[in-house]
Amino acid sequence: MSLYILDTDHLTLLRKGHPQVMERVAKKEADQIAITIATVDEHLTGWYSQLRKARDAESLTKAYDGLFQVVESLRSLRVMPYTLSAAEKYFELRKGFRRLGKMDLVIAALVLVSGGTLVTRNRADFEQIPGLTIEDWTQGNSD
């Protein structure tokens, strides 16, 4: 059985109800879909930043609502933990791909050690990494 790991952008699209992403997720078994702990980090960090910047009731409410929505969406998703083998793979990738962002490399490392497929629109960066299988679920259904 294949494992499909949504990157941070695809999780956002899923949460916002992107039709093609929703369709593809619906066609998979629940245990075939995952996100990484790095994606959780990016989503929570983004909303924590918004909370710290909030200066009025509306922006504070919006920030807490966003944080709540992330937490709610995480209840139904498998989250891949960061492992020692992923850390070792990350440092190996870091040496060869200094121009790629840290979080992209952390996600790539987790996907590589799991043997899964990364679901991303970020082909420009991720296609550089040998052995990383990627799909973009915003481009319609290829099942």
WOMOFEN-V530814 format. One record per residue. N is the residue number from 1. RES is the residue in one letter. PHI is phi in whole degrees, 0 to 359 (999 if undefined). OMEGA is omega as a letter, one per 30 degrees, with the letter a starting at -180 (none if undefined). Layout:
BEGIN
N_RES_PHI_OMEGA, N_RES_PHI_OMEGA
END
This chain:
BEGIN
1_M_999_a, 2_S_280_l, 3_L_245_l, 4_Y_249_a, 5_I_249_a, 6_L_284_l, 7_D_281_a, 8_T_300_a, 9_D_296_a, 10_H_292_l, 11_L_296_l, 12_T_300_l, 13_L_298_l, 14_L_298_a, 15_R_298_a, 16_K_271_l, 17_G_79_l, 18_H_304_a, 19_P_301_a, 20_Q_292_l, 21_V_294_l, 22_M_300_a, 23_E_297_a, 24_R_294_l, 25_V_298_a, 26_A_297_a, 27_K_275_a, 28_K_256_l, 29_E_289_a, 30_A_304_a, 31_D_280_l, 32_Q_268_a, 33_I_250_l, 34_A_212_l, 35_I_229_l, 36_T_262_l, 37_I_298_l, 38_A_294_l, 39_T_293_l, 40_V_301_l, 41_D_305_a, 42_E_297_l, 43_H_294_a, 44_L_294_l, 45_T_301_l, 46_G_300_a, 47_W_286_l, 48_Y_299_l, 49_S_298_l, 50_Q_296_l, 51_L_297_a, 52_R_293_a, 53_K_276_a, 54_A_299_a, 55_R_237_l, 56_D_214_a, 57_A_299_a, 58_E_294_a, 59_S_290_l, 60_L_293_l, 61_T_297_l, 62_K_298_a, 63_A_294_l, 64_Y_293_l, 65_D_296_l, 66_G_299_l, 67_L_298_l, 68_F_300_a, 69_Q_298_l, 70_V_296_a, 71_V_300_l, 72_E_298_a, 73_S_292_a, 74_L_289_a, 75_R_300_a, 76_S_255_a, 77_L_245_l, 78_R_285_l, 79_V_249_l, 80_M_276_l, 81_P_285_l, 82_Y_275_a, 83_T_246_l, 84_L_300_l, 85_S_295_l, 86_A_292_l, 87_A_297_l, 88_E_297_l, 89_K_295_l, 90_Y_303_a, 91_F_294_l, 92_E_295_l, 93_L_295_a, 94_R_303_l, 95_K_295_a, 96_G_267_a, 97_F_226_a, 98_R_298_a, 99_R_278_l, 100_L_276_a, 101_G_292_a, 102_K_303_a, 103_M_293_l, 104_D_298_l, 105_L_290_l, 106_V_296_l, 107_I_297_l, 108_A_301_l, 109_A_299_l, 110_L_297_l, 111_V_293_a, 112_L_299_a, 113_V_289_l, 114_S_275_a, 115_G_76_a, 116_G_273_l, 117_T_248_l, 118_L_276_l, 119_V_259_a, 120_T_206_l, 121_R_265_a, 122_N_275_a, 123_R_295_a, 124_A_306_a, 125_D_274_a, 126_F_288_l, 127_E_292_l, 128_Q_288_a, 129_I_270_a, 130_P_298_l, 131_G_85_a, 132_L_272_l, 133_T_270_a, 134_I_230_l, 135_E_221_l, 136_D_245_a, 137_W_276_l, 138_T_275_a, 139_Q_266_l, 140_G_90_a, 141_N_261_l, 142_S_244_l, 143_D_291_none
END
